[in-house]
Amino acid sequence: MLTRFLPIFLFQIILCQGLENSNTSPMHVLSIVKEPDILKRQDTTFNPSWVKELKLLLPCKNTKVPKRSTRLPNAARSYRNGTHRGIDFFANWGTEVAAVAKGFVIRADHNYKEYPADFRKKLLRSAGKVGHTPSDIFNSVLLGKSVFLDHGFDLVPGFRAITIYAHLSSIEDNITGGTLVEAGQIIGRTGNSGTEPSTLGSKKDAHLHWEMILQKNNKEIYLGKDVPYEKLYSMLVNIFQKPIPKNS
């Protein structure tokens, strides 16, 4: 009896294997659902709950978190085909800039020299062609004279936190790679390096561009990424509620 139905059974197995599409096979489907799309989105979307306990010093005296959406994270930057990742604190040229929290210096552009205006425009045209702001153009040219601080994994639990202080006019001599900086310590002064006015020899539009980058696994997410304006502004005001110490 068994030998009679065995050929039929084997034929059905071979037929099914031949008709099976590699894109719809059980193994392929399992490999897809192994990491759902929703988890991928969570990996690149900022969650305000990450920073609900975060408290930082304001980097410049007599400044507040700006209300204009164009000066906050997520604002469009059409001139470079990009998105604003930080906060623009507008302050007079030469205003002292302080570290918002304790950290180690990992970049200090003491020898930064402004790029020629025409060359900067050429790089921005390149950004237009590639459809976004390339990291080399953003980090090496558009940020201008900058300081980067590494705050380790304690400032925002579960993430390595980096803060960036850009468009500076000067950097303190004692701010060098590997130096430990205390919260409220002066690291430089506001300027407009890296901007178009600076390439033209003007001090117009001086301000501090500040941002925080959170790193985890193979992702880098800026503070407030994709958070709606009202919620974003409220979150930032809650974070920056501590004034710079008077003895700084």
C-alpha positions, 0 to 999 in steps of 0.5 A: 500500500505504501509503495503504491502511494509513494511515487505520488507523494514524491511527485507532489513534493517536487512540484511544490518545490518547483512552483515555490517563489524564492520571494514567497518561501517560508524562509524568506518570509521569516527573514523579513519579519525577523526585524519589523519595519516598526523597529527600524523606524524606532531606531531612527526616530527621537523619543522625548522620553529619552531626555525627560530627566535631562537638565543642561546649562544655557550655553550663553548668558542672557539667552533663552531657547528661541521660539522661532521654528527656523532656529530650532531642530528640524527646520529646513535648510534649502540653501544646502538641501538639508535639515537644521539639527540644532539650536541657534542662540543669537548673541552679540559677536564675542559673547562667551560660550559655555559647556552645557555639561561636563565632558571631554574635548574631542574637537577644537578648531583652533587653526580653522581658516575661513573658506573662500566665498566662491568655493563655499558656493561651489560646495553648496551646489554640490549639495544640491546635486546629491540631494542632501548636505554631505557630511564632509561639507557640513562638518568641515566647512559649514560648522566653521570654527567648532568645539565638540564635547563627548559626554559619555553614556551618563548624560542621556542613559543608554546613549553616547551624547556629543554636543557641538558648538559651532560658528565660533569666533575664537576658542579658549587656549586651554580647550584642546583634545582630551581636556576635561571641561566642567559644566559652565566652563567657557570654551569659546566666543560666538561668531559667524565662522562657516557662514556666508557673511563670514566668507565676505569678511562681515560679522553679520548674523553672529550666533552660536549653533548648538546641537546634541547628537545621541549615538546608539548601535549604528545610529546617530540621532539629533536631539528633537529629530522629527518632534512637532514644534509645540512639543519640541519647544516645550521639551527644550525649555524644560531641558535648558532651565539652568542658568550659567553659574555666576562664577564661570 
